[in-house]
């Protein structure tokens, strides 16, 4: 007898505060026989920490362990190739559960389709299996809330920029932005701060580490230690205030 195939479920679990998971995501999490999560070697992972207390013993846990966590690799290794191979393998492992008729909830910090690792499984599997994606509160919205910073007023546009961008590209895009969120800081922080200073935006920029998490930290931009800025940090340049 053929099994009905399982569903692939991308679950956004929010930016860090365990109470910022949606009711729908929590229900599907509890109903899923298999819970998969991306994690660095030897770590528990932020996304797993958010949902850990909601799991039950009958559920199968499926850690998807990144082979590398930095883009700086010695030659001839290519980060893009190593990580692409990893997603290929992870997709095969997840598909084995789906083929056996088991739903797999892949949890994702923030939102699955906003810089979320889940999207790379989705790209590989969604054409072959039923896929359902549950949106989550993304980190930039968590950051705006804890900083008390309205992002965009009236007809302003918001630019979401990666701190990995080269200096000149970042400067050009920021110069054109009404408001901006700069993510993926980490080792890119000194470059980003320099660009903000060159554009005269440093005074408007707000910095937060691990927004909504228990170890959240808000620091004035000019007091951030460049080499200690974590990956889970972001800078918000709010839109100019409108007196409505």
C-alpha positions as CSV (number, residue, x, y, z in Angstrom):
1,X,0.0,0.0,0.0
2,X,1.4,3.4,-1.0
3,X,1.8,6.0,1.7
4,X,0.3,9.4,1.2
5,X,3.3,11.7,0.9
6,X,4.1,14.0,3.8
7,X,3.9,17.8,3.7
8,X,6.9,20.1,3.8
9,X,6.1,22.9,6.3
10,X,8.3,26.0,6.5
11,X,7.6,27.4,10.0
12,X,8.6,31.0,10.8
13,X,9.1,31.0,14.6
14,X,9.9,34.7,15.1
15,X,13.0,36.8,15.9
16,X,13.9,35.3,19.3
17,X,11.2,36.0,21.9
18,X,9.4,32.7,22.3
19,X,6.0,34.5,22.7
20,X,6.4,36.0,19.1
21,X,5.6,32.7,17.4
22,X,2.1,32.7,15.7
23,X,-0.8,30.6,16.9
24,X,-0.8,28.8,13.5
25,X,2.9,28.0,13.6
26,X,2.6,26.6,17.1
27,X,-0.3,24.4,16.1
28,X,1.6,23.0,13.1
29,X,4.8,22.6,15.1
30,X,3.0,20.4,17.6
31,X,1.2,18.4,14.9
32,X,4.4,17.6,12.9
33,X,6.0,14.1,13.5
34,X,9.3,15.4,12.3
35,X,10.9,18.7,13.3
36,X,14.0,19.8,11.3
37,X,16.2,22.7,12.2
38,X,19.4,24.3,10.8
39,X,22.2,24.5,13.3
40,X,26.0,25.1,13.5
41,X,28.1,22.2,14.6
42,X,28.1,21.8,18.4
43,X,25.3,24.4,18.9
44,X,21.7,24.1,19.8
45,X,20.6,27.0,17.5
46,X,18.4,30.1,18.1
47,X,15.4,28.7,16.2
48,X,15.5,25.5,18.2
49,X,15.7,27.4,21.5
50,X,12.6,29.3,20.6
51,X,10.4,26.2,20.2
52,X,12.2,23.6,22.4
53,X,9.6,23.9,25.2
54,X,6.7,23.1,22.8
55,X,8.1,19.8,21.6
56,X,6.8,16.4,22.7
57,X,8.8,13.1,23.1
58,X,7.1,11.4,20.2
59,X,8.5,13.9,17.7
60,X,11.6,13.0,15.7
61,X,14.2,15.8,15.8
62,X,16.2,16.3,12.6
63,X,19.2,18.7,13.0
64,X,20.6,19.9,9.7
65,X,24.2,20.7,10.6
66,X,25.9,23.4,8.6
67,X,29.4,22.2,7.3
68,X,30.7,25.8,7.5
69,X,29.4,29.0,9.1
70,X,31.7,31.5,7.5
71,X,32.1,32.6,3.9
72,X,35.9,32.9,4.3
73,X,37.3,29.5,3.3
74,X,40.8,28.5,2.3
75,X,41.4,27.8,-1.4
76,X,40.3,25.8,-3.3
77,X,37.1,25.5,-1.2
78,X,34.2,27.6,-2.4
79,X,31.6,28.6,0.2
80,X,28.9,28.7,-2.4
81,X,29.7,25.1,-3.6
82,X,30.1,23.7,0.0
83,X,26.8,25.2,1.1
84,X,24.9,24.3,-2.1
85,X,26.0,20.6,-1.6
86,X,24.8,20.8,2.0
87,X,21.4,22.0,0.9
88,X,21.2,19.2,-1.7
89,X,22.0,16.6,0.9
90,X,19.6,18.1,3.4
91,X,16.8,18.0,0.8
92,X,17.4,14.3,0.2
93,X,17.2,13.6,3.9
94,X,14.0,15.6,4.3
95,X,12.5,14.0,1.2
96,X,13.0,10.5,2.7
97,X,10.6,11.4,5.5
98,X,8.1,13.0,3.1
99,X,8.2,9.9,0.9
100,X,7.4,7.8,4.0
101,X,4.3,9.9,4.6
102,X,5.7,12.0,7.5
103,X,5.1,15.7,7.6
104,X,8.4,17.7,8.2
105,X,8.2,21.0,9.9
106,X,11.4,23.0,9.1
107,X,11.7,25.7,11.7
108,X,13.2,29.0,10.7
109,X,14.1,31.9,12.9
110,X,12.3,35.0,11.7
111,X,10.4,34.4,8.5
112,X,11.2,31.4,6.2
113,X,11.3,33.6,3.0
114,X,13.2,36.5,4.5
115,X,16.9,35.4,4.4
116,X,15.7,32.1,5.9
117,X,17.6,28.9,5.3
118,X,14.3,27.1,4.7
119,X,14.0,28.7,1.3
120,X,16.8,26.6,-0.1
121,X,14.9,23.4,0.8
122,X,11.8,24.9,-0.6
123,X,13.5,25.7,-3.9
124,X,14.6,22.1,-4.2
125,X,11.4,20.3,-2.9
126,X,8.3,22.4,-3.4
127,X,7.7,21.3,-7.0
128,X,7.6,17.6,-5.9
129,X,5.8,17.8,-2.6
130,X,3.0,19.7,-1.0
131,X,4.6,22.7,0.7
132,X,3.1,25.1,3.2
133,X,4.9,28.2,4.5
134,X,3.9,30.0,7.7
135,X,5.2,33.5,7.9
136,X,6.9,34.7,11.0
137,X,7.9,38.0,12.6
138,X,11.2,38.9,11.0
139,X,14.2,40.2,12.7
140,X,14.0,43.7,11.3
141,X,10.5,44.2,12.7
142,X,11.6,42.8,16.0
143,X,14.5,45.3,15.9
144,X,12.3,48.2,15.0
145,X,9.9,47.4,17.9
146,X,12.6,47.2,20.6
147,X,14.3,50.3,19.3
148,X,11.0,52.2,19.2
149,X,11.8,53.2,15.7
150,X,8.9,53.7,13.1
151,X,10.4,52.5,9.8
152,X,8.6,54.3,7.1
153,X,6.1,57.2,7.1
154,X,3.4,57.9,4.5
155,X,4.9,57.4,1.0
156,X,8.5,56.5,2.0
157,X,10.1,53.4,0.7
158,X,12.2,50.9,2.7
159,X,15.4,49.4,1.5
160,X,16.7,46.2,3.1
161,X,20.4,45.9,2.5
162,X,23.0,43.2,3.1
163,X,26.1,44.4,5.0
164,X,28.1,42.0,2.8
165,X,27.7,44.4,-0.2
166,X,30.9,46.1,-1.3
167,X,31.5,49.6,0.1
168,X,30.5,51.5,-3.1
169,X,27.4,49.5,-3.8
170,X,26.2,49.9,-0.2
171,X,26.9,53.6,-0.3
172,X,25.0,54.1,-3.5
173,X,21.9,52.2,-2.3
174,X,21.9,53.9,1.1
175,X,22.2,57.3,-0.5
176,X,19.0,56.6,-2.5
177,X,17.0,55.2,0.4
178,X,14.3,57.0,2.3
179,X,14.8,54.4,5.1
180,X,16.9,51.3,5.4
181,X,17.6,48.2,7.4
182,X,21.1,46.8,7.1
183,X,21.5,43.1,8.0
184,X,24.3,40.6,8.0
185,X,26.7,42.8,9.9
186,X,29.3,40.7,11.9
187,X,32.7,41.3,10.3
188,X,31.1,43.8,7.9
189,X,30.3,46.2,10.6
190,X,33.3,48.6,10.3
191,X,32.6,49.0,6.5
192,X,28.9,49.7,7.2
193,X,29.6,52.3,9.9
194,X,32.1,54.0,7.6
195,X,29.5,54.3,4.8
196,X,26.9,55.7,7.2
197,X,29.4,58.3,8.4
198,X,30.4,59.2,4.9
199,X,26.7,59.8,4.0
200,X,26.0,61.8,7.2
201,X,23.5,59.1,8.4
202,X,25.4,57.9,11.4
203,X,23.4,60.2,13.7
204,X,20.1,58.7,12.5
205,X,21.2,55.1,12.5
206,X,20.2,52.7,15.4
207,X,22.0,49.5,16.3
208,X,20.7,46.4,18.1
209,X,22.1,42.9,18.7
210,X,19.9,39.9,19.0
211,X,16.6,41.9,19.0
212,X,13.9,40.4,21.2
213,X,16.2,37.6,22.5
214,X,17.0,37.3,26.2
215,X,20.6,38.6,25.5
216,X,19.4,41.5,23.4
217,X,21.8,44.5,23.4
218,X,21.1,48.1,22.2
219,X,24.3,50.1,21.8
220,X,24.9,53.6,20.4
221,X,26.5,53.2,16.9
222,X,29.7,55.0,17.8
223,X,30.2,52.7,20.8
224,X,29.9,49.4,19.1
225,X,33.1,47.3,19.2
226,X,33.7,46.5,15.5
227,X,35.1,43.0,16.1
228,X,32.4,42.0,18.6
229,X,29.3,42.8,16.4
230,X,27.5,39.4,16.0
231,X,25.9,38.1,12.9
232,X,22.5,38.6,14.5
233,X,22.7,42.3,14.7
234,X,21.2,45.0,12.5
235,X,21.2,48.7,11.9
236,X,18.0,50.7,11.2
237,X,18.0,54.1,9.5
238,X,14.4,55.2,10.1
239,X,12.5,57.3,7.6
240,X,12.4,61.0,8.4
241,X,9.6,61.7,10.9
242,X,6.4,63.1,9.5
243,X,4.2,65.2,11.8
244,X,0.9,63.8,10.8
